[in-house]
């Protein structure tokens, strides 16, 4: 279980309060108005932003003071963070070792991850030779080889067209089910949440609210979410 216990998260002069629990293996969308602190919330879980009050716990272990690399967390960002001078396989291999010194078994692991995301045989290509959807798959394969318990997505597929985005969301959901990973997905699109998320965390007016069932929240949104969604 992921527990944010009476947390206050700082992002510059802005603060987000969070006191909530997310069950292990859940797929949770993080939605809310622009600038409300959705990315702030997941970046705190990743260890990129400080918690000035409270604790972040995973299965009872306190992560609050642990650096990002020591947390059971992998994160997909909006731009994918691919290195143009490296091959596809090398970009994925960074998920295992930053120095790219991998054993034969580890390179086999990289190849298996590329196969799983539909990029088998493309390991020697450079990112520039791939489509936007294929580049997203490379970034996802890099996360896959890390084998972390918590997967954080900060709108990594926002630049893709609707069909490609839906395809990538389905792939994330499949991979999460296979691995048992807990997923927190920042999105500005409620349809993303309806597609793959069991629950939704609403971030609004400086607070991250405890998760609610996706359909329940989106079908009966509170005022802050109504204004964002443009519903009456």
DASULBEL-V698514 format. One record per residue. N is the residue number from 1. RES is the residue in three letters. OMEGA is omega in radians with two decimals (none if undefined). NEAR is the number of other C-alpha atoms within 8 Angstrom. Layout:
BEGIN
N,RES,OMEGA,NEAR ; N,RES,OMEGA,NEAR
END
This chain:
BEGIN
1,UNK,3.04,10 ; 2,UNK,-3.09,11 ; 3,UNK,2.97,12 ; 4,UNK,-2.94,13 ; 5,UNK,3.09,11 ; 6,UNK,-3.03,10 ; 7,UNK,2.93,14 ; 8,UNK,-3.04,12 ; 9,UNK,-3.11,16 ; 10,UNK,3.02,13 ; 11,UNK,-2.99,9 ; 12,UNK,3.12,5 ; 13,UNK,-3.05,5 ; 14,UNK,-3.13,6 ; 15,UNK,3.02,11 ; 16,UNK,3.09,13 ; 17,UNK,3.13,11 ; 18,UNK,3.03,13 ; 19,UNK,-2.98,12 ; 20,UNK,3.10,11 ; 21,UNK,3.08,10 ; 22,UNK,-3.09,10 ; 23,UNK,3.07,8 ; 24,UNK,3.12,9 ; 25,UNK,3.13,10 ; 26,UNK,3.00,12 ; 27,UNK,-2.97,13 ; 28,UNK,3.03,15 ; 29,UNK,3.08,15 ; 30,UNK,-3.06,13 ; 31,UNK,3.14,14 ; 32,UNK,-3.12,13 ; 33,UNK,3.07,11 ; 34,UNK,3.13,6 ; 35,UNK,-3.10,5 ; 36,UNK,3.12,10 ; 37,UNK,3.14,12 ; 38,UNK,3.12,12 ; 39,UNK,3.09,8 ; 40,UNK,-3.13,12 ; 41,UNK,-3.07,11 ; 42,UNK,3.11,12 ; 43,UNK,3.05,10 ; 44,UNK,3.09,12 ; 45,UNK,3.12,9 ; 46,UNK,-3.11,13 ; 47,UNK,-3.12,12 ; 48,UNK,3.11,8 ; 49,UNK,-3.05,11 ; 50,UNK,2.95,9 ; 51,UNK,-3.07,12 ; 52,UNK,3.05,8 ; 53,UNK,3.09,8 ; 54,UNK,-3.06,10 ; 55,UNK,2.97,13 ; 56,UNK,-3.06,13 ; 57,UNK,3.00,14 ; 58,UNK,-3.09,10 ; 59,UNK,3.08,6 ; 60,UNK,3.13,6 ; 61,UNK,-3.09,6 ; 62,UNK,-3.14,9 ; 63,UNK,-2.89,10 ; 64,UNK,-3.07,9 ; 65,UNK,-3.13,5 ; 66,UNK,3.07,8 ; 67,UNK,-3.07,7 ; 68,UNK,-3.08,9 ; 69,UNK,-3.13,4 ; 70,UNK,-3.11,6 ; 71,UNK,3.14,10 ; 72,UNK,-2.94,7 ; 73,UNK,2.94,12 ; 74,UNK,-3.03,11 ; 75,UNK,3.02,10 ; 76,UNK,-3.11,14 ; 77,UNK,-3.10,10 ; 78,UNK,-3.05,9 ; 79,UNK,3.10,6 ; 80,UNK,3.10,10 ; 81,UNK,3.06,6 ; 82,UNK,3.13,9 ; 83,UNK,-3.01,7 ; 84,UNK,-3.09,8 ; 85,UNK,3.14,5 ; 86,UNK,3.06,9 ; 87,UNK,3.08,12 ; 88,UNK,-3.13,13 ; 89,UNK,3.13,12 ; 90,UNK,3.09,10 ; 91,UNK,3.10,14 ; 92,UNK,-3.10,15 ; 93,UNK,3.08,15 ; 94,UNK,3.09,11 ; 95,UNK,3.13,11 ; 96,UNK,-3.12,11 ; 97,UNK,-3.12,9 ; 98,UNK,-3.13,8 ; 99,UNK,3.11,5 ; 100,UNK,3.07,9 ; 101,UNK,-3.05,6 ; 102,UNK,3.02,10 ; 103,UNK,3.11,6 ; 104,UNK,3.13,6 ; 105,UNK,3.14,7 ; 106,UNK,3.06,9 ; 107,UNK,3.06,10 ; 108,UNK,3.09,8 ; 109,UNK,3.08,9 ; 110,UNK,3.13,13 ; 111,UNK,3.12,11 ; 112,UNK,3.11,9 ; 113,UNK,3.10,12 ; 114,UNK,3.06,15 ; 115,UNK,-3.06,10 ; 116,UNK,-3.13,9 ; 117,UNK,3.05,12 ; 118,UNK,-3.12,7 ; 119,UNK,3.10,12 ; 120,UNK,3.14,11 ; 121,UNK,-3.11,6 ; 122,UNK,-3.03,9 ; 123,UNK,-3.09,12 ; 124,UNK,-3.14,8 ; 125,UNK,3.02,9 ; 126,UNK,-3.12,11 ; 127,UNK,-3.11,12 ; 128,UNK,-3.13,6 ; 129,UNK,-3.09,6 ; 130,UNK,3.02,10 ; 131,UNK,3.11,7 ; 132,UNK,3.12,7 ; 133,UNK,3.11,10 ; 134,UNK,3.09,9 ; 135,UNK,3.08,12 ; 136,UNK,3.12,12 ; 137,UNK,3.07,12 ; 138,UNK,3.13,14 ; 139,UNK,3.12,14 ; 140,UNK,3.09,11 ; 141,UNK,3.11,14 ; 142,UNK,3.06,14 ; 143,UNK,-3.09,15 ; 144,UNK,-3.09,10 ; 145,UNK,3.14,13 ; 146,UNK,3.06,9 ; 147,UNK,-3.11,7 ; 148,UNK,-3.09,11 ; 149,UNK,-3.06,9 ; 150,UNK,3.11,11 ; 151,UNK,3.13,14 ; 152,UNK,3.14,14 ; 153,UNK,3.10,12 ; 154,UNK,3.14,13 ; 155,UNK,-3.08,12 ; 156,UNK,-3.07,12 ; 157,UNK,-3.05,9 ; 158,UNK,-3.09,7 ; 159,UNK,-3.11,5 ; 160,UNK,3.04,9 ; 161,UNK,-3.05,6 ; 162,UNK,-3.09,6 ; 163,UNK,3.13,6 ; 164,UNK,3.13,9 ; 165,UNK,3.12,11 ; 166,UNK,3.12,10 ; 167,UNK,-3.14,8 ; 168,UNK,3.10,12 ; 169,UNK,3.11,11 ; 170,UNK,3.11,10 ; 171,UNK,3.07,9 ; 172,UNK,-3.14,9 ; 173,UNK,3.12,10 ; 174,UNK,-3.12,8 ; 175,UNK,3.13,9 ; 176,UNK,3.11,12 ; 177,UNK,-3.12,9 ; 178,UNK,-3.06,6 ; 179,UNK,-3.05,7 ; 180,UNK,-3.10,9 ; 181,UNK,3.00,13 ; 182,UNK,-3.03,13 ; 183,UNK,2.93,13 ; 184,UNK,-3.02,13 ; 185,UNK,3.03,12 ; 186,UNK,3.12,14 ; 187,UNK,3.00,12 ; 188,UNK,-3.05,9 ; 189,UNK,-3.14,7 ; 190,UNK,3.10,9 ; 191,UNK,3.05,6 ; 192,UNK,3.13,12 ; 193,UNK,-3.14,15 ; 194,UNK,-3.06,9 ; 195,UNK,-3.00,9 ; 196,UNK,-3.00,10 ; 197,UNK,3.03,13 ; 198,UNK,-3.04,11 ; 199,UNK,3.11,13 ; 200,UNK,2.93,15 ; 201,UNK,3.09,13 ; 202,UNK,3.05,12 ; 203,UNK,-3.09,15 ; 204,UNK,3.05,12 ; 205,UNK,3.04,6 ; 206,UNK,-3.12,10 ; 207,UNK,2.96,9 ; 208,UNK,-3.03,14 ; 209,UNK,3.10,10 ; 210,UNK,-3.07,9 ; 211,UNK,3.05,12 ; 212,UNK,3.08,9 ; 213,UNK,-3.01,9 ; 214,UNK,-3.09,12 ; 215,UNK,-3.13,7 ; 216,UNK,-3.10,8 ; 217,UNK,-3.07,11 ; 218,UNK,3.10,8 ; 219,UNK,-3.14,6 ; 220,UNK,-3.02,6 ; 221,UNK,3.01,9 ; 222,UNK,-3.06,7 ; 223,UNK,-3.12,6 ; 224,UNK,3.13,11 ; 225,UNK,3.07,12 ; 226,UNK,-3.12,11 ; 227,UNK,3.14,9 ; 228,UNK,-3.09,9 ; 229,UNK,-3.11,6 ; 230,UNK,3.13,6 ; 231,UNK,3.13,6 ; 232,UNK,none,4
END
